[in-house]
Amino acid sequence: MTKFSNIKTITELIRKEEREKAKAEIYKQLIEKQAKLEMLGLSEPLPLSIMADMKADLNKAVKGAVTAQKASIKTFVKAELEELAGLEGCHLPSLLSEALADNIEIDDAGTVTIVDAASKLPLRDPKSGKYISSHALILLAKENPNYRPLFADASAAPKKSSPCSMALPSRNPWKREHLNLTQQAKILSENPELAHRLREEAKAKR
């Protein structure tokens, strides 16, 4: 599920995009209306400087709308990557999503392409030759040594030994005469139950 913060950001960007599009449409209508009035002889031609300014404003508004559209689409794709990363077992999906942001390319028409971050060339499936999807990008990241630690499977971590399976140390590192902080740390990390038992045993014999 897309996080609330992502939804809020996407909503704000969509509103900005709509405002920029509306602004561009207003300038476009003004220019077209003026041209029609002049053609019908109902208006004197506007000074060239004013027309040039209006066209410049129109171009600026159009570019603003395109930029806003790209930003909203990119935010949506990053949210999608974050969700897919979580489904693939990534422990820090938002971090991975940010790291893969440079692999997202969006053209002026709003088409999304997954690209190589360095060359900006589209990434293709080696078998089909088609452009890869967002999910495929996450799977590539999962195999990338730089990102693999983010997908570390907790179930694959070394299991802590039980008191029965771990051999008792020849000397109790909690006893005053055999005090050994390194050994204590080792037992604490590998077998907290045994550590507690040895600590209590050392206390009892003081």
C-alpha positions in Angstrom: 0.0 0.0 0.0 1.3 3.5 -0.9 2.3 5.4 2.2 0.2 8.4 3.2 3.2 10.8 2.8 3.6 9.5 -0.8 -0.1 10.0 -1.5 0.0 13.5 -0.1 3.1 14.4 -2.2 1.5 13.0 -5.4 -1.7 14.9 -4.8 0.1 18.2 -4.3 2.1 17.6 -7.5 -1.0 16.7 -9.5 -2.7 19.9 -8.3 0.4 21.9 -9.3 0.4 20.2 -12.7 -3.3 21.1 -13.2 -2.6 24.7 -12.3 0.2 24.9 -14.8 -2.0 23.3 -17.5 -4.8 25.8 -16.7 -2.4 28.7 -17.0 -1.1 27.4 -20.3 -4.6 27.0 -21.6 -5.5 30.6 -20.7 -2.6 32.0 -22.6 -3.3 29.8 -25.5 -7.0 30.9 -25.6 -6.0 34.6 -25.3 -3.6 34.3 -28.3 -6.2 32.4 -30.4 -9.0 34.9 -29.5 -6.8 37.9 -30.4 -5.9 36.2 -33.7 -9.6 35.6 -34.6 -10.6 39.2 -33.7 -7.8 40.6 -35.9 -8.9 38.3 -38.7 -12.5 39.5 -38.5 -11.4 43.1 -38.3 -12.8 43.5 -34.8 -9.5 44.4 -33.2 -6.4 46.2 -34.1 -3.3 44.1 -34.2 -1.5 44.1 -30.8 2.0 45.5 -30.8 4.6 42.8 -31.6 6.2 43.2 -28.3 3.0 42.3 -26.4 2.4 39.3 -28.7 5.9 38.2 -28.2 5.5 38.5 -24.4 2.2 36.5 -24.6 3.8 33.7 -26.6 6.8 33.6 -24.2 4.4 33.3 -21.3 2.6 30.5 -23.1 5.8 28.6 -23.7 6.8 29.1 -20.1 3.4 27.8 -18.9 3.6 24.8 -21.2 7.1 23.9 -19.9 5.9 24.4 -16.3 3.0 22.0 -16.9 5.3 19.4 -18.5 7.8 19.7 -15.6 5.0 19.4 -13.0 3.6 16.4 -14.9 7.0 14.7 -14.9 7.5 15.4 -11.2 4.1 13.8 -10.2 4.8 10.8 -12.4 8.3 10.3 -11.0 6.9 10.5 -7.4 4.3 7.9 -8.3 6.9 5.6 -9.8 9.1 6.0 -6.7 6.1 5.1 -4.5 5.6 2.0 -6.7 9.2 1.0 -6.4 9.0 1.4 -2.6 6.0 -0.8 -2.5 7.5 -3.5 -4.8 10.8 -3.4 -2.8 8.8 -4.1 0.4 7.1 -7.0 -1.2 10.4 -8.4 -2.3 11.7 -8.4 1.3 13.6 -5.1 1.4 14.0 -3.8 4.9 14.5 -0.2 3.9 12.2 0.2 0.8 12.1 4.0 0.9 15.9 4.2 0.9 16.1 1.8 -2.1 13.5 3.8 -3.9 15.5 7.0 -3.5 18.7 5.2 -4.6 16.9 4.0 -7.8 15.4 7.4 -8.7 18.1 8.0 -11.3 17.0 4.9 -13.2 13.6 6.5 -13.9 13.4 8.5 -17.1 10.2 10.3 -18.2 9.7 12.0 -21.5 7.5 15.1 -22.3 4.6 12.8 -23.2 4.8 11.3 -19.7 6.1 7.9 -20.8 8.2 6.1 -18.1 11.3 4.2 -19.1 13.7 2.4 -16.8 17.2 3.3 -17.8 20.8 2.8 -16.8 21.6 5.5 -14.2 25.0 6.3 -15.8 24.4 6.1 -19.6 20.6 6.9 -19.5 20.1 4.1 -22.0 16.9 2.0 -21.6 17.4 -1.2 -19.8 16.0 -4.2 -21.8 15.1 -7.7 -20.9 17.9 -9.9 -22.4 15.4 -12.5 -23.6 12.5 -10.5 -25.0 14.4 -7.3 -25.8 11.6 -5.3 -24.3 12.1 -2.4 -21.8 12.1 -3.7 -18.3 9.4 -2.9 -15.7 9.6 -1.4 -12.3 9.4 -4.8 -10.7 12.3 -6.0 -12.9 14.4 -3.1 -11.7 13.8 -4.2 -8.1 14.8 -7.7 -8.9 18.0 -6.4 -10.5 18.7 -4.4 -7.4 18.2 -7.5 -5.3 21.0 -9.1 -7.2 23.2 -6.1 -7.1 26.0 -6.4 -4.4 25.5 -2.7 -3.5 21.9 -3.2 -2.6 21.8 -6.9 -1.6 22.3 -6.1 2.2 19.0 -4.3 2.1 17.3 -7.6 1.2 19.1 -9.6 3.8 16.8 -12.4 4.9 16.4 -12.5 8.6 15.7 -16.2 8.4 19.1 -16.7 6.9 20.9 -15.1 9.8 22.9 -17.4 12.1 20.6 -18.9 14.6 21.3 -18.5 18.3 22.4 -21.6 20.0 20.3 -23.1 22.8 21.9 -23.8 26.1 22.0 -27.5 25.2 23.6 -27.1 21.8 26.3 -24.7 22.8 29.2 -26.1 24.7 29.7 -24.7 28.1 32.9 -22.6 28.4 35.7 -24.2 30.4 35.8 -21.0 32.6 32.9 -18.8 33.5 33.8 -15.3 32.1 31.6 -13.6 34.7 33.5 -15.0 37.6 35.9 -12.5 39.2 38.9 -14.9 38.8 38.1 -15.6 35.1 36.7 -12.2 34.1 36.7 -12.0 30.3 34.6 -9.2 28.6 35.3 -10.5 25.1 34.0 -14.0 26.0 31.0 -12.4 27.8 30.1 -10.4 24.6 30.4 -13.6 22.5 28.1 -15.6 24.7 25.6 -12.7 25.0 25.3 -12.5 21.2 25.2 -16.2 20.6 23.2 -17.4 23.5 21.5 -14.9 25.9 20.0 -17.6 28.0 23.4 -19.2 28.7 24.8 -15.8 29.4 22.1 -15.2 32.0 22.7 -18.5 33.6 26.5 -18.0 33.9 26.1 -14.5 35.2 23.7 -15.7 37.9 26.0 -18.6 38.8 28.9 -16.2 39.2 26.9 -14.0 41.5 25.9 -16.9 43.6 29.5 -18.0 44.3 30.7 -14.6 45.3 
